[in-house]
Structure formats: structure tokens, C-alpha cells
């Protein structure tokens, strides 16, 4: 009796799977992967729990070959009154070589801060370490802008083994005047900023909750990294602009020289938010810097 067409299809499928070395049954006792917290994908990003009462939203970008799984990770830390979106100018080129992670820090964007959140550099650094744990990273290149730069420096000093390299773009090293957050976006973004760009950053500022704006002020008004900088062991690139309203080149140079293995890059710009205003120039220099210091997997 000849087999039916359905029986033929089953036999063909079984033969195809066997010839492709695909197991038909995986024993329950075989562990296929180490369990990680499962991200909740939402709005083009994902949400992961990083503490019992804290979840963080982040975006992940990889524009290289889809079969590449071992690209080195980069974690971006944004500044005050904004979110992880602000690194948009870095993604097209950097994501071709590195896997990028752009979280919204607690209190910003889609990462609400719990009522008992501790607004200190030490706690923000701890949160970043917990975020790395949550997405399964042992270490990463750390890049921070503005207040995110200060957090990045604290992280690098506290977790040297988890910091492959450090990049600080317009990060403050000392006290920031509380009135500075109310300054015109032209001060942040420079005279070349368009009306649409200014409106976008005004919206980010306005969407930052009053609780966050109030809670972050003591941190900014008492910022002091004198004891932190000498403890940074990662190779570090500090980026500033020659006409920054936040701090002079001389001030940045005085602090940057306290970081043992660091260099200073001064860009021609009247903006202090160089990560946005001079994004392409920053990326060119950061890629060259990271190529020199490429870490083993």
C-alpha cells in the first residue's frame, strides 16, 4: 500500500530536520540559556526591572549585520531635563559598529522614579550598574552628557571593572547654578539651533516632572567630583566646547587633568550641549578614541 501525500510530507519533514542537524526533541534537563529579566517592549523600546520598585525604559540600536551577536556594548547617559532620545545623532554611525543602549534615567521620560528614590550621584551610579545587570551586560563603554556625564564619572570610579572606556561630553565637574536650567535653549544648543530643535528641547524640559526638577537641584547645587576623578581608571575622553556657558576650557582642563588616563577634546562651538550640537564631530572623535582602546570580548 502506497503512503498517502500527508505521510510523505511528514517523512520529508523528518528527513529534512535530521539532515540539517536540528534536534526533534530537546531534553527538559538541558539548559539552553541563562535566564535574564524579560524586557517589556513598548513604543520602540523596552522596559526592564532594575530594582524592586524601579523600572527603566531604554532603546537598543544595532545597525550592523543581523547575524553579529558580539558587538561591544555602549551605554549612553543623558542629562537633566531630557531623555535617552537626545543621542539620536550618534546612532546612525555608532550603531554600525557597537550595540547601543539608551536608557531614560529614573525620573525622566518613561522611567518614573519611586517616591523613596535617593537623588545622589552614588545612587545613580548604582542604578546604572543594576541596569547593566538587567540587560545582561558585565561591562560596557559608558558615554554621558551634561549631568549624565557626572553620573558616568561616578560610575567609572565606583565600578572600574564594568567600564570599558569613558566619554564625558559637557559634563559638569562642580556646582551648577540652579537658575541654569531655566536658561534659553540657545545657551544649550548654540546659535545654529533651529526653531524646531529649540521647540523639541523645550518640550523635553516641560515634560520633566516638577518632582524631578525639584529633587535633582540639591545634587546639582552641591556637585563636587574632586574625590571621584582620581579613582577613574578607564581610558577617558572629555569633550567640551571653546565657548561653553557652563564652564570655561580652563576649568575643564583643570578637572580633566585629575583623571589619570584621560585626554581633552575642545570643539569649536558656542553650545555647551556638544553631544547634540556637535553630534557628528563627537562621533568621529569617539569612534577613533574607542578604536584605539578596543576591549576584548
Backbone torsions as a table, in degrees:
resi	resn	phi	psi	omega
1	UNK	NA	127.3	-177.3
2	UNK	-75.5	142.3	177.6
3	UNK	-65.5	149.7	179.0
4	UNK	-73.0	162.8	175.8
5	UNK	-56.1	-37.1	-179.9
6	UNK	-65.5	-41.3	178.4
7	UNK	-64.9	-36.8	177.1
8	UNK	-62.1	-43.4	-179.6
9	UNK	-63.9	-40.2	178.8
10	UNK	-64.1	-43.0	179.4
11	UNK	-64.2	-40.3	-180.0
12	UNK	-65.1	-42.7	179.1
13	UNK	-62.3	-43.0	179.9
14	UNK	-63.5	-42.2	179.3
15	UNK	-65.4	-40.5	-179.2
16	UNK	-63.9	-44.1	179.8
17	UNK	-64.6	-40.7	-179.8
18	UNK	-66.5	-40.7	-179.0
19	UNK	-70.0	-24.5	178.8
20	UNK	-88.6	5.4	-180.0
21	UNK	61.8	30.8	176.9
22	UNK	-95.2	119.3	-178.6
23	UNK	-66.4	138.8	178.3
24	UNK	-78.4	-28.3	-179.4
25	UNK	-135.6	132.5	174.4
26	UNK	-104.4	117.9	-179.6
27	UNK	-57.9	141.9	-177.5
28	UNK	-64.1	-22.9	-177.0
29	UNK	-79.3	-9.2	-177.8
30	UNK	-86.0	125.2	177.8
31	UNK	-89.3	120.7	-176.2
32	UNK	-89.1	-28.7	-177.7
33	UNK	-160.8	157.3	174.5
34	UNK	-77.7	128.8	-176.9
35	UNK	-66.5	133.6	174.9
36	UNK	-123.3	155.9	175.0
37	UNK	-56.1	130.7	-177.5
38	UNK	-81.0	123.4	179.5
39	UNK	-70.7	146.1	174.2
40	UNK	-97.0	105.7	-175.3
41	UNK	-74.6	130.8	-174.5
42	UNK	-152.8	123.4	172.5
43	UNK	57.2	43.6	178.0
44	UNK	82.6	7.4	178.3
45	UNK	-144.7	-160.1	-179.6
46	UNK	-143.4	157.3	178.3
47	UNK	-120.6	127.8	178.5
48	UNK	-126.0	145.3	174.0
49	UNK	-76.8	129.5	179.0
50	UNK	-115.5	-10.6	176.7
51	UNK	-159.1	164.4	-177.8
52	UNK	-54.0	-32.3	-176.9
53	UNK	-119.1	19.1	-176.1
54	UNK	-139.2	127.3	173.0
55	UNK	-119.9	148.6	179.9
56	UNK	-126.4	136.6	174.3
57	UNK	-91.0	140.6	177.7
58	UNK	-149.6	159.0	173.8
59	UNK	-111.7	140.9	177.4
60	UNK	-119.5	132.5	-176.4
61	UNK	-128.9	129.7	172.5
62	UNK	-146.4	116.3	-177.2
63	UNK	-113.4	11.6	176.8
64	UNK	-84.6	-166.5	-179.4
65	UNK	-60.3	134.9	-174.0
66	UNK	-66.4	-17.9	-179.9
67	UNK	-89.0	-5.3	179.2
68	UNK	-81.2	123.0	-178.2
69	UNK	-115.6	-5.3	-172.1
70	UNK	-111.5	20.7	178.2
71	UNK	-63.0	140.6	-178.9
72	UNK	-65.8	140.7	-177.2
73	UNK	-87.5	145.7	173.6
74	UNK	-125.7	130.5	176.8
75	UNK	-111.9	125.3	-178.3
76	UNK	-101.9	135.8	178.1
77	UNK	-119.6	116.8	-176.6
78	UNK	-81.7	173.4	-178.5
79	UNK	-96.3	-171.3	179.6
80	UNK	-68.4	148.4	174.8
81	UNK	65.7	29.5	178.5
82	UNK	-155.9	-172.4	-177.7
83	UNK	-136.9	-177.8	178.3
84	UNK	-64.2	-10.9	177.7
85	UNK	-61.4	-27.5	-168.9
86	UNK	-67.0	-9.4	179.3
87	UNK	-87.9	13.7	-175.6
88	UNK	-53.1	-35.6	-177.4
89	UNK	-72.3	-13.4	-179.1
90	UNK	-92.6	-21.3	-170.4
91	UNK	-66.6	-49.4	-171.2
92	UNK	-54.0	-40.9	-177.9
93	UNK	-91.3	-43.4	-176.1
94	UNK	-68.9	-33.9	-177.3
95	UNK	-73.9	-5.0	173.4
96	UNK	-81.3	-16.6	-177.8
97	UNK	-121.5	-24.6	-177.3
98	UNK	-130.7	153.9	173.2
99	UNK	-89.6	121.0	-171.1
100	UNK	-101.8	139.8	175.4
101	UNK	-126.9	122.4	-175.1
102	UNK	-122.7	85.8	-179.4
103	UNK	-78.8	154.2	163.0
104	UNK	-86.7	120.3	-179.5
105	UNK	-67.4	157.4	-179.1
106	UNK	-54.4	131.0	-179.0
107	UNK	95.6	-4.7	-175.4
108	UNK	-127.7	147.1	176.3
109	UNK	56.1	-124.5	-175.6
110	UNK	-100.8	20.8	177.7
111	UNK	-118.6	80.7	-178.5
112	UNK	-64.5	139.7	177.0
113	UNK	-84.8	136.3	176.8
114	UNK	-66.6	161.8	-175.9
115	UNK	-60.8	-30.7	-177.0
116	UNK	-97.1	19.2	-176.1
117	UNK	-65.6	136.9	178.8
118	UNK	-92.3	115.3	-176.6
119	UNK	-89.2	76.1	179.1
120	UNK	-137.3	156.9	177.6
121	UNK	-61.5	-39.8	-179.2
122	UNK	-61.1	-41.7	-179.5
123	UNK	-72.6	-37.9	175.9
124	UNK	-60.5	-40.9	177.9
125	UNK	-62.5	-40.5	177.7
126	UNK	-63.2	-39.8	178.3
127	UNK	-62.7	-41.9	178.6
128	UNK	-62.6	-41.2	177.0
129	UNK	-62.0	-41.1	178.2
130	UNK	-67.4	-34.3	176.5
131	UNK	-63.9	-44.0	176.6
132	UNK	-58.2	-43.2	177.3
133	UNK	-59.1	-43.8	-174.6
134	UNK	-65.0	-32.7	-179.7
135	UNK	-100.1	9.0	171.9
136	UNK	79.6	29.8	179.9
137	UNK	-107.0	129.7	174.5
138	UNK	-77.7	-40.4	-179.7
139	UNK	-152.2	168.6	-179.0
140	UNK	-161.4	161.8	165.8
141	UNK	-74.2	133.7	-176.1
142	UNK	-113.0	125.2	179.6
143	UNK	-127.1	125.0	-178.9
144	UNK	-130.5	145.9	177.8
145	UNK	-121.5	143.1	178.2
146	UNK	53.0	-129.3	179.3
147	UNK	-59.2	-32.4	175.0
148	UNK	-61.7	-28.2	175.7
149	UNK	-68.0	-40.4	176.8
150	UNK	-64.8	-41.6	177.0
151	UNK	-63.2	-40.5	179.4
152	UNK	-61.9	-40.4	178.6
153	UNK	-66.5	-40.9	177.2
154	UNK	-62.9	-42.9	178.9
155	UNK	-59.7	-47.6	-177.9
156	UNK	-61.8	-35.6	179.2
157	UNK	-73.3	-35.9	-176.6
158	UNK	-83.2	-34.2	-176.1
159	UNK	-125.6	66.6	-176.0
160	UNK	-61.1	-34.3	-178.1
161	UNK	-73.7	-13.3	-179.1
162	UNK	-102.3	1.0	-176.9
163	UNK	-110.6	107.3	-179.7
164	UNK	-73.6	-52.0	170.4
165	UNK	-144.0	165.9	-179.5
166	UNK	-129.9	132.4	173.8
167	UNK	-126.7	128.0	-179.8
168	UNK	-120.8	116.0	-178.7
169	UNK	-109.8	107.5	178.7
170	UNK	60.9	32.1	178.7
171	UNK	-79.2	133.5	178.1
172	UNK	-73.4	143.8	178.2
173	UNK	-104.6	-14.5	-178.5
174	UNK	-141.2	-169.1	-175.0
175	UNK	-53.2	137.2	176.3
176	UNK	-111.1	127.2	179.6
177	UNK	-58.4	127.8	180.0
178	UNK	-56.1	-26.4	-179.5
179	UNK	-76.4	-10.6	-174.7
180	UNK	-65.2	-31.0	-178.7
181	UNK	-67.3	-18.3	179.6
182	UNK	-93.5	4.1	-178.9
183	UNK	-70.5	161.9	-179.6
184	UNK	-62.4	148.3	176.4
185	UNK	-63.5	-21.6	175.9
186	UNK	-61.0	-33.1	178.2
187	UNK	-67.7	-41.1	179.6
188	UNK	-73.0	-48.5	-167.6
189	UNK	-99.7	-10.7	177.4
190	UNK	90.1	168.0	-175.0
191	UNK	-68.8	-17.0	-178.8
192	UNK	-84.8	-5.2	-177.8
193	UNK	-65.1	138.0	179.3
194	UNK	-82.6	166.2	177.5
195	UNK	-61.5	-38.9	-179.7
196	UNK	-65.7	-39.7	178.7
197	UNK	-65.9	-43.0	178.8
198	UNK	-62.7	-42.4	179.0
199	UNK	-62.5	-37.8	179.6
200	UNK	-63.9	-46.8	-178.9
201	UNK	-73.4	-28.2	171.7
202	UNK	-63.4	-39.6	179.3
203	UNK	-64.8	-43.1	177.7
204	UNK	-59.8	-41.8	179.1
205	UNK	-64.3	-44.7	-177.3
206	UNK	-68.5	-27.4	-179.0
207	UNK	-82.4	-11.3	175.7
208	UNK	-70.1	128.0	-172.4
209	UNK	-64.7	148.2	176.3
210	UNK	-56.6	-34.9	179.6
211	UNK	-63.1	-42.9	178.8
212	UNK	-65.7	-44.8	-178.2
213	UNK	-62.4	-36.5	179.3
214	UNK	-75.3	-40.9	-174.6
215	UNK	-72.3	-30.3	-176.4
216	UNK	-78.2	-18.7	-173.8
217	UNK	-61.0	-44.4	178.3
218	UNK	-59.6	-36.4	177.6
219	UNK	-62.2	-48.3	-176.4
220	UNK	-68.5	-38.1	-174.9
221	UNK	-77.8	-11.6	178.6
222	UNK	-120.4	14.7	-175.7
223	UNK	-58.8	129.1	178.7
224	UNK	-152.5	113.4	-175.8
225	UNK	-107.0	14.1	-176.8
226	UNK	-54.7	-41.6	-178.2
227	UNK	-83.9	-15.3	-177.2
228	UNK	-83.5	-43.7	-170.7
229	UNK	-57.2	-45.6	-178.6
230	UNK	-64.6	-17.1	-178.3
231	UNK	-89.1	-2.3	178.8
232	UNK	-80.6	119.9	-178.5
233	UNK	-104.5	-18.3	-179.7
234	UNK	-68.2	149.5	173.4
235	UNK	-64.0	132.3	-167.2
236	UNK	-129.2	137.6	172.2
237	UNK	-116.6	120.6	177.4
238	UNK	-104.9	127.4	-177.6
239	UNK	-117.2	132.1	175.1
240	UNK	-142.2	177.5	177.5
241	UNK	-115.7	156.7	-174.1
242	UNK	-74.4	-16.7	-180.0
243	UNK	-128.8	39.5	-179.7
244	UNK	-68.2	134.2	176.1
245	UNK	-80.3	-12.2	-178.1
246	UNK	-78.5	-46.1	-179.2
247	UNK	-161.7	146.2	-177.1
248	UNK	-73.7	161.8	176.2
249	UNK	-60.2	-39.1	179.5
250	UNK	-61.4	-40.8	178.5
251	UNK	-64.9	-45.8	179.9
252	UNK	-62.2	-42.9	-179.8
253	UNK	-61.7	-39.3	-179.7
254	UNK	-63.1	-40.2	179.6
255	UNK	-79.2	-41.9	-178.1
256	UNK	-58.6	-35.4	-178.9
257	UNK	-66.1	-14.7	177.5
258	UNK	-81.6	-13.2	177.2
259	UNK	-86.5	117.0	-168.8
260	UNK	-53.8	-46.3	-172.4
261	UNK	-117.5	65.4	-172.6
262	UNK	-133.2	163.5	173.9
263	UNK	-139.3	158.2	-178.0
264	UNK	-113.7	133.7	174.8
265	UNK	-117.0	120.7	179.4
266	UNK	-108.3	118.8	-179.8
267	UNK	-98.6	150.0	177.4
268	UNK	-81.3	106.6	-175.5
269	UNK	-168.7	148.4	173.7
270	UNK	-100.2	12.3	174.2
271	UNK	-99.3	149.4	173.1
272	UNK	-99.0	-16.8	177.5
273	UNK	-90.2	70.3	-173.1
274	UNK	-66.8	-24.6	179.4
275	UNK	-60.8	-26.2	177.3
276	UNK	-100.6	-51.7	-174.1
277	UNK	-66.5	-32.8	-178.1
278	UNK	-124.6	43.5	-172.9
279	UNK	-57.5	-48.5	-175.2
280	UNK	-64.7	-40.5	178.5
281	UNK	-66.0	-39.5	176.4
282	UNK	-60.9	-47.5	-177.4
283	UNK	-60.7	-43.3	178.9
284	UNK	-56.0	-46.2	-177.9
285	UNK	-73.9	-36.6	179.8
286	UNK	-68.0	-41.7	177.8
287	UNK	-60.9	-42.3	177.7
288	UNK	-64.2	-42.3	179.5
289	UNK	-63.0	-44.9	-177.3
290	UNK	-71.9	-29.5	175.8
291	UNK	-63.8	-38.7	178.1
292	UNK	-65.8	-31.3	-172.3
293	UNK	-113.9	25.9	-175.3
294	UNK	-53.5	126.6	-176.8
295	UNK	-89.1	149.5	172.9
296	UNK	-68.6	154.8	179.3
297	UNK	-66.8	NA	NA
